Amino acid sequence: MKTTSKLLGGVSAIALTLVSASPAMADGTPAGSTIQNTASVDYRVNNVSQTAATGSDSFIVDRKINLTVEEVGNATTSVGPGQTEQATTFRITNLSNAALDFDLLATQANNGATTAHGGTDSFNVTNVRYFLDNGDNVYGAGDTEIFYLDEIAADDDSVVHVVADIPLGLTSGDVAGVTLTATAAEAGTANALGATVTETAGANTANMDTVFVSAVSNGGVASASDNDDYTVQAAGISVDKTSRLISDPVNGASDPKFIPGAIVEYCIAVSNSTGSATATDIAVSDTIPTTVSYDATFGIRLNGTVDGSGACLADGTSGGSFSGGTVSGSLQDLAGGDTRTLLFRATIN
């Protein structure tokens, strides 16, 4: 702090006027500003007005460092196994009275830890990156990959997406916890991350000092963080292949046996467990053994159903193909709790 003053001479009939600084802005008076006010004293000697005497005081406004990191949306990010570029989203607000850069660091929860929305961490995401939102708070093609936040003005905020890939082989309910930490860094050079901001030690100086709000003072740096998570919604696909005798050349359809010339009906039932994510683009293939011959007359029936006991019904529609000894066909999207079938016949050689 710097203070200047002027001594006043012998005084009578004194009038005192103070001229003060402009009121502070919403984000606080900018750091580095000089606040000065001047006292003016009018007086008379022998009933003659004298030149007013003045005294001034000035000091430099110090820098108060404060920031927040908050999850946007307050909900887990629902993902499927193997999905790429899945986002958790955070808002970083500069509550300081000076512009700052912010270094960014995403860390993952320890296995078994409770995550932001009550789940238990069980896997790690991969290929973690940061994207600056374009203003719609939704991760998409218009967002820009960044490595830090650059030149964030006082009282301004930015939305950052932490984007990652989800490993294959996960099951519904698996959770990955993510924490985003922003650390205050010096602004002033565009397109470059400044040095980490440090707090002024000891007594007030005549220059601009730096003070950390206690909530963001972390081991010599000023930082804030918040948590989010990814929750897997997987399809619980199971496959049940069965066969039943239709007829044989000796007994016909009455008590047939698995003898050469017998007709066998194969059913491939694909089920998705209740509560699972919808499975799409379902492609079924079955390479039949050389000891049977595909029955082209019957063909392939797709998207049939099963009865209450799980037995296949011959209610599908014609489709699919047979080539190179392999029966193949596509099934419709399969919601949780649904079963669809592929049905075909073959003759025992």
Buried (B, 14 or more C-beta within 10 A) or exposed (E): BEEEEEEBEEEEEEEEEEEEEEEEEEBBBBBEBEBBEBBBBBBEEEEEEBEEBBBBBBBBBBBBBBBBBBBBEEEBBEBBBEBEBBBBBBBBBBBBBBBBBBBBBBEBBEEEBBBBBEBBBBBBBEEBBBBBBBEEEBBEEEBEEBEBBBBBBBBBBBBBBBBBBBBEEBBBEBBBBBBBBBBBBBBEEEEEBBEBBBBBEEEEEEEBBBBBBEEBBEEEBBBBBBBBBBBBBBBBEEEBEBEEBBBBEEEEEEEBEEEEEBBBBBBBBBBBBEEBBEBEEBEBEBEBEEEBEBBEEBBBBBBBBBEEEEEBEEEBEEBBEBEEEEBBBBBEEBEBEBBBBBBBBBBBE
